[in-house]
Amino acid sequence: MNKGGMFHAGFSQFRFMFVDGPKAAIASKEVDELLKDEFDVVVMGTLSYPLYFVPYLMQKPFILLTAVSYMPLQTSTVGNPTIPSLHPLPLLPVTPEMGFFTRVKNVIAHIVMLSLGKMVFAPFCDRLVAEKFGDGVIPPALEIEKNASLVLLSSNPAVHYHQPLLPNTIQVGGMHCMKPKPLPKGLTDFLGDSEFVFFSLGSVVKPQDMSPEQKAAILAALGSLPYKVLLKWDTTDRTGLPANILPSKWLPQQDILGSSKCRLFISHGGFASVLESLCHGVPLVTMPGSGDQQFNAVNAVSLGVAELLSWDELTAESLRSAMAAALSAERLAAARHRQRLMAEQPVPPRDLAVHWVEHVMRHGGAPHLRSVGAELNFFQYYSLDVLAFLLAVLLLALKLLIAMLKCCCRCVCVRRTRRVPAETKPKAKRAKRD
């Protein structure tokens, strides 16, 4: 993908998430119809500030569901600590083993994201809600958010970085993974009994955003494989394509990844795509674009299950090399290892999510899991006010100590100046007598 195409894809996604999406959601007739129905609990997605009025008007408990493995905007709301020294922000392509300057970047990124979320996006959504219901009818989104019963965090300790979490934050990463169904007849007719490679860049990275050279490089590299290729593309026309490639505008991703014949997944590094690939034990070549894709790709590489290829380095030869490395026995073993770790958890993520949602429904919320940390401000939570007080006391004590030392020094100096004339006077008299 060229830089212009990458910028366009990222900007379009950003504008939809933070401008057009909220406006459309608040104006939606479907939302108005939902308010007339009865529900026991409301599950809200990441950054659902424009829709927090729904559980408020329904007077029902609500649960926050994150779309990524680490979302301090949501986890801090229910009292979880935000520790930039341990947790890379999903927008940065780094691992938890951060050097000093990487930690500096991560701290700055946290400050920027939290500030934009709480000081820009939330007030923007409040204005949109006020236009719909009137001023003062609905409390600010950040006030409503404090009443969240739980956070369902899309992380999984088998494949994601570890975090200190409170009991009201449940890790359910992988709950959307499903057992594969048989592939459609059109795919099985093409594949037969052959092993194959799956190529899909999701819904954000589109072939029309690629340069002609990049398209040619991808098709040339895929055409040189000794495997058949299922290609999610912008056309179903096979004219001019290598014989081993079957293009399609849509493909059943989990059913394909769950096939025992799938050898490799070439992906844009989307969060769900990487997680699904590990659920089914398939190694990856990641070609990340915008958003959290770089972060997901780096995480997959750190697990030993993927190769990373940037768009700036994309050529037919570089893609061939990345695919050859990802098809190695080492990458396959690492992917299968992560698959086993996820499968051997005491409670499957989906069952865990169902249990806690039903728990909130039965008890009308989960106030018994609420931490007092959710009521503290930033300075109180991290004891910065206490540290400031102790520092002030220490500085005052040091100032008093220095003042006492100066006073003692002055007293000693005065005594010496008084003692010197008294000792020299008798000597002068003796000299006269002599």
Secondary structure, DSSP 8 states (H G I E B T S, - for coil): --HHHHHHHHHHHHHIIIIIHHHHHHH-HHHHHHTTS--S-EEE-TT-GGGTHHHHHHT--EEEE-SSS--HHHHGGGT----TTT---TTS---SS--HHHHHHHHHHHHHHHHHIIIIIHHHHHHHHHHHH-TTTS--HHHHHTT--EEEE---TTTS------TTEEE-TTTT--------HHHHHHHTT--EEEEE-TTTS-GGGS-HHHHHHHHHHHHTSSSEEEEE-S----TTS-TTEEEES---HHHHHTSTTEEEEEE---HHHHHHHHHTT--EEE---STTHHHHHHHHHHTTSEEE--GGG--HHHHHHHHHHHTSHHHHHHHHHHHHHHHTSSS-HHHHHHHHHHHHHHHTS-GGG--GGGGS-HHHHTTHHHHHHHHHHHHHHHHHHHHHHHHHHHHHHHHHHHHHHHHHHHHHHHHHH-
